[in-house]
């Protein structure tokens, strides 16, 4: 009778002790951007900022409202006249301080950082050559 119990007891012990409480950790699935402006996890992307940022349509209004007014970057201002494209471009061309001050350190304008949307539009414009279009 002892021999008949050895096999079932050994089998039960083997099953009992072979299972562990290890947690299976799975990495979250990657987020893949699709041309439609949506993400596979149903999150949407802000499609208002695209590679079609234009100086006259998007950038000039931001600059006029936040930079190119009396006492700041207006006509005759020593640190740059942003009332026209050429004055602004002079602070962008060849690694000028515009991107660093407005987008990185965000110490300009002195009234406080631009909104994220405005910074995104400016970054888009800079990434696409900061053209006068």
Secondary structure, DSSP 8 states (H G I E B T S, - for coil): -HHHHHHHHHHHHHHHHH--------------B-TTSBBTTS-B--TTS-TT--IIIIIHHHHHHHTSSTTSSSTT-TT---SSHHHHHHTTGGG-SHHIIIIIS---STT----HHHHHHHHHHHHTT----
